[in-house]
Amino acid sequence: MGSRIRVGLSLVTVVLACWMAAAGAQEPGHSPPAQGGAPSAAPTIGWSTDVGFALIANPEFQGSDSYRVLPVPYFDLRYSDQQGVKYFANIPQGFGGYLKRDRGPRGATNDIFVSIAPGFANREVEDVDGIDEFGTAAELRVGWEFARGGWSLNTTLAQALASGHEGMYLDVGASRRGRIGSRGFWSVGPRLRIADSQYMDALYGVTSSEAAASGLDAFDAGAGLESAGLQGVISVPVGKRWRATTVLGVSRLLSDAADSTLIESSNQAFFLTALTTRF
């Protein structure tokens, strides 16, 4: 199966695109820290809505060497008080809020959130006959975010509630931020995902019946480190009302995820550029 670019639209790609746009524009729980060269923003009290559109290029499924280019919509509804965002409703993060929000010196934050959200891990393998496919899953997520100066650390534990991969995974990330002018910023940092056996086998396993139908060798994927990568974000204002955000990420599948007979390429990349405005 050779590499190629397809144009289309699927829910999983919308979720991925919006998640990256939201993560790049602002962390879900707080405005970027004011110290250490990172951007600052005074919270808007009450409800706010961001809308816009984006263009994304990403693999057709985890481990694919085929990429597709897609236009996607974006929306984000948030309620903020004096401490920052308290409740949120959007495609990437789902519906949720913050159980704990601590604000310390030098712009330090220490937050815990919970949400029910769509999970974008999928197995939409259209080019291989006989492989069981699934799309997005509803996930229960609990996350922790810590930021100080221009640095931030975040972890999210997610458990599928219905359909999809039906497993559990832990995302761990860190980033360094800095200013671009008075209202723009950049961010760059590593990402890791660790998953249980149910998640891994759902995405990367090949059963004996699937092997017989597809011609692939059977494979049993166990729990462990799924992937490691690096993500960079640049976000700048465009005029008075709009903001342009560009995200570039690269990652590599590891351990059983990389060894699966279903995988075409262990090296994965994504690119997104988005234009949004706030009401």
Disulfide bonds with the S-S distance in Angstrom:
none
